[in-house]
Amino acid sequence: MPWVFTPAQPAALRDIAGAERDAIEAQLLRVGAVLLRGFALRSALDLREFAASFGAPLASYERGCLRLRVSIS
């Protein structure tokens, strides 16, 4: 399950990027996913810029995800 990060009051992602970066990175390493809720976004570019600020290359899903095989357990 992802770690859920919700600001106490509505905030822009860029406003918490520096202050909460260590906590977000620690949770990404611990649980593998972070769910960001309650942030003011003007566009998808806001989210992209926030994600890019962590320094890792961003994946592109413009053409969807190619699945080679799906297995059902």
C-alpha positions, -999 to 999 in steps of 0.1 A, spaced: 0 0 0 13 35 -8 21 60 19 -6 88 17 6 124 20 -21 150 25 -13 186 35 -30 200 66 -42 229 44 -44 231 6 -10 237 -8 8 236 -42 32 207 -47 60 231 -54 55 246 -19 62 213 -2 89 200 -25 118 212 -4 103 209 30 90 173 26 114 159 1 133 138 27 101 123 41 87 115 6 120 99 -5 122 78 27 87 65 22 93 58 -15 123 36 -4 103 20 25 70 12 8 77 18 -29 49 43 -36 35 76 -24 0 89 -29 -3 127 -29 -38 140 -20 -53 174 -16 -27 195 -35 -37 224 -57 -27 216 -93 -32 240 -122 -21 215 -148 -4 181 -153 28 201 -158 27 210 -120 28 173 -112 55 166 -138 77 194 -125 73 181 -89 82 145 -100 112 157 -121 125 177 -91 136 143 -75 161 139 -103 151 104 -116 141 101 -153 103 102 -158 85 74 -177 63 83 -206 29 67 -209 18 86 -239 12 55 -259 2 33 -229 19 4 -214 29 -26 -235 22 -59 -218 40 -89 -232 22 -114 -210 -4 -114 -183 -5 -142 -159 -34 -150 -135 -26 -167 -103 
